[in-house]
């Protein structure tokens, strides 16, 4: 086993180079094994109660770090060579042997040429397993090989070659694996055809490359498919992140407690459905500032058990932000510091000011990101846990990192938002994405694309693109968190744009400064103005089939897309028309640019 010291950014150890992924290092192709292989002495534990409440039993551990150049005794993570098969760039010899020169492991051939990893690997279609293509076995299969005794019984393992034949063009037919012992050869065009590995007798071994051969009890029944080593679908990370904030109870739950504690509530319950129930419920609603319907629903038992339901991560975060917005200047000095700002007296277009009910300058926020596991090839394939340790009673270890950052929080007016999304044409526009999302293999990983979510999600992208010009951060360093759901205990309608880094960029104060309403409103107007004209218009604005699985409507790289690492949904569920309006639909902020451009 060859040990190579190489530096990675701390965030890269979670994604894209986390457990089970392939990373190219100095001409080598390596894979990170699961956390049961980690040296726990150097992987410090991270605490985040909110995140562990969702993950269940387990431990969050951060990969080891160092400040200077890596030395011989510097703590490091283990990475496995994969694929093991390599070919020499000089003599074309193909093998998976590794030699030594002067006592050291070498990535060079006996002829002095560098060894290059093979570009194709075999991935299980539904089991999320990956393995080397046995190139010697594959090269001696096929129709012609089955008729030739010399080929069938060839054992000349050192005569395999991989080379490109210019006479066959530039496609896969020009890439040939040939055995010079028996003379049989096959092109890579035969490798990628449907069910080709199965026809050649190559089956899934049912394990990951770093797991020992005896670790599998039963064979994997799923077929293998040959894919390029660097294909995106080879590694689909299952990540989860949480902001380390006080877990606040939603306002609706607190209101329910006040209603239950009212002296007249028992009378409503006793006479439920009777002539006096509605009258007494009206007294309670007036006194507590709640709706009559909520009192009657609670008395009828429709809300029973709401306070026992485990709050979703975003529900708790939304409640915490709302509480901070009402508190003004935050002087707590904790890991969650948000200054609530009012828009009263701020200059700007009235439709925009009326649509925003509060702004929060997030001066400090702690985020913890963890890797639950990964899938391969298919979003519906089996999930492989990040810890594959043999002891089932042992608490699993999740790779995690903690990051500190800053940001801007926007809360939108619920009444105006609800009135806008109730329009039939708005609902019809969002229904296009709902149907496609339900038919997509990514359905379980995406939020429900109701109108408010699509509109606020698109607006967040537009603002990220504009903030990159003024904040001092690159756009890829900015993150989004969308709070836009109407089926929560408390309806949510807000956007958090923040930056969080544990290494190079850190927090520079640029976002907090721009969170001042006097600066933020002009930036929002500029973001809308940028999106009003796309370089791909009129094709883009008239389109309703863009992006991965056609899960974008009027949104493309020229107007609304950002770095996929910045987006919650990988640049999906976006539509400019639900923000700025179109020929058949009225946008959430349709009147903003009209007022800005009106002659004074």
N, C-alpha and C positions, 0 to 999 in steps of 0.2 A: 504494500500500500504506500503510495507516494504522498508525502505531505508538502503542500505548497502554501506559503504565506502570501496572502493577498488581501488588500484592503477593500472593504465594501462600506458604503454609507449605512448607518445603523438602520434607517428606515427600509433599506433594500432587503434586509434579512427577514422582513415580514412580507413584502411584495416589492418587486417581482421575483426576488431570488430566495423565497422562503422554502420551507420544508416541501420536498418533492419537485422543485423547479430545477431547470437547467440553467447554468451560468457559464459563460465563456471566459476563461482566465488564461492569459498568456498562451494562447493556442490550444489549451486544454478545454474539454467539455466536461463539466462537473455537475453533480446533483447533490442537494442538501438532504441528508437523512432525517428521520423524525427525531423528536426531542428526547427519546429514550437513550440516544447516543450522546447527548450533551454531557459535558462535565459540569455538574450542578454547583461545584465549588466556585465557579467563575461566572455563573449566570444568576445574577441577583434577582430576588423576588420583588415584584411590583404589586402594590395594593390598589385596588379599585373595587369597592364593595358593589357599586351599581352594576359593573360589568360582570362580576362573578355571580350576582343574583340571577343573571340571565344564562350564564354558561353552566351553572351548577357547580358540582364539586370539581376542584382542580386548583392549580397554582399558575399564576402569571409570572413568567421569568423573562428578563431582558437579556439578549445575547451579550457576550463580553465585549468590552470596548477598550481602546487604548488611545493615548494622546500623541505618542511619537511614532517613529518607524517601528514596524513589527520586528521583534527579535526572536531568537530561538525559543525562549521560554514565555513569549507573550501568549496569554490565553486566547484561544481561537475556536471557531466552529469547525466541525468536520464536514467535508464535502467528498462525495464519492465520484470516481471517474465513470462517466456514462455519456455516450456509448463506449463500450470497451473496444469495439472494432475500429481500427484506424488504417489509413493507407499512407504510403510514403509519397510525398509530393515529387520526389526525384525518380525513384525506380518503380513506383505504382504498386509495390507489394502490399497486400491486404492481410491483416492479422489482428489479433487482440493481445499479442505478447508485448511486454514491456521489458526493456533491457537495462543494464547498468553499465556505466562507463566510469572507471576509476572509483568504484565503490558507491557512486551516486546514481539515483534513478534518472533516466534520460528519456526525453520525448523525441528522440531521433532514431532513425533507421540505421542498420549496420553500414549502409552506404553513405551516411552523413546527412541524408535528407530529413526534413521535419515530418513528423507523423500528424496527419490531419484526421479528425474524427469523421466518420461516415455521416452523411447528411440525412439519412433516413433511419427511423426507428419504428418499432411495432407498438401500437397502442391498443388496449382493449376497448371495445366500443361501449360497453356499459359497466365494466368492473373497475375502471379508473386505474388499471395496471399498465405498466410500460416495460418493455424489454428490448434487448438487442435483436436485430434480425440476424439469425445464424447464416451468415453469408456463404459459408462453405456448404451447408446443407442446401441453401436456396440455389446456389450456382449449379448443383448437381441434380436438380429436379427439372420438371418441365416435360413436354411431350417427347422431344428428341431424346432426352436423357433416359426415359423409361424404356427405350428400345435398345440401348447400347450398354452391354455388360461392362465395358471398360469404364464408362462414366458412373454407373451405379455402384461399383465397388472401388472407386478411386479413393485413396488415402493419402494423397500427396498434399498435405496441409500447407506446405510452404510455397506452393506454386500459384496461389490465388493472386490475381491482379485486378486493380480497378483503374480504368483509364477512359479517356475521352477520345472518340474517333471523329475527327473533323469531317470525314467523308459522309457522315450520317446526319449532318446538320447541327442544329443548336439545341434540340429538344432532348427528352429523356432517352430517346433511341440512340443518341450519341454516347451515352454513358453506359459502359459495359463492364460487367464482372466476368472474368475469364479464368479458368483453371488451365495452366500450361502443362499440367501433368497428364490430363486426359483430353484436353482440347475443347471441352464444353464451355459455352459462354451464353450469357443472358443479358438483355438490356434492362435498364430500370423502368422502361415503359411497361414491362411485364409485371413489375412489382406493385404498381399502384392501381392496377385494374381491380375490379370488384371481386372480393373473396379470393384474391390471388394467394395469400398466405395460407388460407385454409386448404386450398387445392394442393398446395405443396407440402401439406402435413405439418405445418408450423402452428402450434397451439399456444394459448396463453398459459403461462406458468403460474398465474394467480398471485403474484407478489411484486413488491417494489424492488428495484435493483440492489438496494443495500440490505435487504432481508435475506437471511441464509436459506439455502435450498430446502431444508427440512422444516421450515416454518409453516408450510402450507399443508393443511390436512386433506382438503378436497380440491380437485382441479377446477379451474374457472371455466364455465360453460360458454362464455361469450366469445365471439370471433375477434380476430385481430385485424387491424388495418394499418398499412404502412403510411406514415406521414413524415413530413420534413421535421427534422430535429428542432428547429426554431419556430414551429407553427404555434400561433397564439393559443389554439385550443388544447395544446398539450398540457396546459396548466391553468386551471380556473380556480383561483383562490377563494376560500370562504372566510372572509374577514368580518370582524365586528368591532365597532369602536364606540366609546362612550365618553362624554364630557364629565369630568369629575366635579359635580355640582351637588348642592344640597338637594336631596330627593324630596321635592315638594309635592304635596297632594293637590290634584286638580281642583279648581274652584268649584266645580259641580259636586265633587265629593264633600267638600267642606260645607257647601250650601245644604246638601242632604242631611248632614249631621245637625245643622242649625234647625232645619225643619223638624227633624225627629225630636229635638230637644224642646220644641215649643210646647207651652202648656196646653194649647188647644188641639195638638196633633192627634191625640188619642180619640178625641171626639170625631175627627174626620175619619179615622180608621174604623171606629165603631159604627158610624152611620154611612159607611162607604156606599155610594150610589143612592143614598137617601136624599130627602129634600134639604136637609141642613148641611150636608157635606160640602156642597159647593160654596155656600155662604161662609162657613167657618174657614174653608180653605182660602177664600178670598181675603179674609182678615189676616191670615198668616202670610199670604203672598205680599200684601200691602206693607205689613210691618217689617218683613225681612228683605224686601226688595227683590223677590223672585217671581216667577210666573205662576199663574193659577194651575196651568197644566202640569208643572213639575211637582206641585204639592199633591195633586190628585193622583198622579202616576206613582209617586212614592207611597201614598196611602194604599194604593191597589197592589203594591208589592212588585211593580215592574222594575224598580231600581234596587230591589233587595240583593245584597251581596256585592254591590258595586265597589265598596271599600275593601273587599277581600280580593278583588281581581289584581293580579300582578301588573303593575303599570308598565307600559311599554317604555323603552328608553327615551323616546322622543316626548312622550307625555310628561315625564318627570322634568325633562329639560325645558319644555314649554312653560310649565307651571313656575319653574325657577326664574326664567327670563321675565315672565309677566310680573312676578313679585319684585324683581329688581327694577323694572321700568317705573313702577309706582313709587320707588324709594328715593329717587333723585340721585345725588352724589353718593357713591359707595365708598365708605371709609373702613371696610372690614379688614382689608389686608390679607385675605385668604387667597386660595387658588382660583377663586371665581369672583372677579371684581367687574361689575358692570355699572356704569353711570347712566341712569335714565334721563333722556332729554325730551323736551317738549318742542313741538313745531309751532307753538304760539309766537306770532310776531316774525316768523321766518318768511322771507320773500320767495316767491315761486309761483308756478301755475296752480291755480286753485284746484283743478281736478286731481292733481298729484298730492297736494297737501291734504285734501279731504280724504284721500284713499289711505293715508298712512296715519295710524293712531299712536305711534310711539317709535322712538329710535333709542337704541342702547349702544353706548361706546364700551365695548368689551376690552377692558384694559389688561386683564389677565384671565386665561382659561387653561386648564390642564386637560389634555386628551390622552386616553389610553387606547391603543389599537392592538388587537390580538388576532392571531390566525387560528381558526377552529380546525381547518383542514383544507382539502382541495379535491377537485374532480379533474378528470381528463376526457378530452374529446367531445363530451356531450354534457350539457348543463343538467341533464336528468340522470347522469351516471351516478354510481355509488360514491358517497363521500368517504375519503380516506382521512382518518383523524390525524392531527398533528403529532400525537403521541401514540405509537404502536407498541408500547412496552408490554412485556409478557404477563406482568402481574395485574390481574383484573381488579384486585382490591386496592391497588395503588392509585392515588389521586393523579390524574393526567396533568401534564405540563403543557401550557399553551405559550408559544412564543409571543412576546408582547413588547411594546415600547411605550414610553411616556413622552409626551411632547407638551411644551408650553408655548402659548401663543396669544394672539390678540385678534380682535375682529370688530365687525359692525353687525348689529341685529336690527331688523326692520319688522315691526308689527303692523299688519294691515287691518283696516276697519272691517269688522265682521259683517255689519249690516249692509254696507255697500257691496262687499264681495259676494254675500249670499244673494242679493238682489240681481247682481250681474250674472251669476252662474245659473240662476233659475230660468234664464231665457232659453227657449226651445232650440234656437240655432246654435247657441253656445254648447248646450248639452249634446246636440247632434255632432258637433265638431269633435268634442272629446270622446264620444262613443266610437269614433273611428279607431282611436288608439286603444280603447278598452277591448274591442273585439280582437284586434291584432295581438294585444298583450296576452289575452286568454289563450290564443292559439300558439303562442311563442313558448319555446322551452325555457325562456328566462322569466316566465310569469311569476314564479315563486320568489324571485330576487328583485322584483320591481314593485314600487308603490302603485296604488290604484290611480290611473290617469284621469281623475276627475278634473273638471275645468280649473279649479283653483290651484291644483298641484301643477298642471301643465303651464299655466300662466306664471305662477311665482317661480317655478323652476327655470323657465325661459328668461324671466327678468333677472334671476340670479346670474345666469350665464352672461347676459348683456352687461351687467354691472361688473362682473369679474374682468371682462375684456377691457372695460373703461378704467377700472381701478389699477390695472397693470401699468397704465401710462402715468399714474399720479402717485402711487403708494410707495414706490421703491422696491416692490417685490415683483418677481417674474410671475406671469399668469399661472404657471404650473405650480407655484408655491402657495397659491390660494385654494382654499377648500370651500365647499358649500354644505349646508345642512338645511333641508327644506322641511318646514312644519306647515303642512297644508292638507288637512284631512277633516272631513265633515262628519265622520262616523266615530270620532273619539268622544270620551266623556265630556271634555270641553273641546269645542271646535277650534282647530288651530289654523292660523293664517300668518305665517311669518317666514323670514329668511335670515339665516346666519351665514355671513361670509367671513372666514377667518383664515389665519395662517398659523400653523403649528409645526415646529421643527425641533428635533432633539440634537441637531448637530450644527450645520453651517450657518443657516440663515437666522434662526432664532426669532426674536421679536425686536423690531426696529422702531416701532411707534408710528409707522406710516399709516396703518389702517385706523388706529384710534384717532389720529389727527383728522383723517377724512371722515370720521363718523360724526363730526360736528355738523348739525343740520344745515348751517350756513354753507358748508362745503359739499355736503352729501346731496342736497337737492339739485344743485347745478350738475353734479356728476350723473345723477339719475336722468336728467333731461338730456345730457349729452349721450348717454348710453342708448336712450330711446331714439335719438336722432341718428345715431350710427346704424341702428337696426332697421330704420325706415327705408334705407337704400342698401340693398345687397348687390354685390358685384355679379351675382348669378341671377338677378331679377331680369325679366319677369318669370323665368323658369322656377326659381326658388319660391317666390311668394304664391305662385299658383299651384305648387306641388303639394300632394298629400301622401307621397310615398318616397321617403328619404331615410337614410341611416340604416343601421343594423336591424334586420328583420322588418324593415319599413316602419320602425317605431318612432319616426319623426315625421312631422308634417312639413310646415314651411320653416325649415331650419337646416342650414348647411355650414360648411367651414368658412364661408364668406361673411356670415352674419352672427350665428348664435353658438357654434360649437367651441368648446374649450378643450384643454388637455383632459384626457380620460381619467387621469389621476386626481383631477380637481372635482370631478362630477360623481355624485352618488350612484348614478345609474349607467355610467359608461356612455354618456352622450346619447341617451335615449329619452323619449317622452318630452319633446320640445316642439313648440309651434309659435312662430311670431304673430300669427293672426289672432291668437287668443290674448295677446298683449296689446298689439297695435291695431287690430281690426283688419277685415278684408272685405271682399265684395259681398259676402253672404253672412258675415258674422261681425258682431261688435266686440272690440277688444276691451280688456280690463282698464287700460289706460288710453283709450281711443281718443279722448279729447285733449290730452296733454299737449301734443305737438301742434294741434290746431290752435290752441290758445297762445302758445309760444310764438307761432308764426303770424299771428294776427297783427295787422298794422296798428301801431299806436297813434 
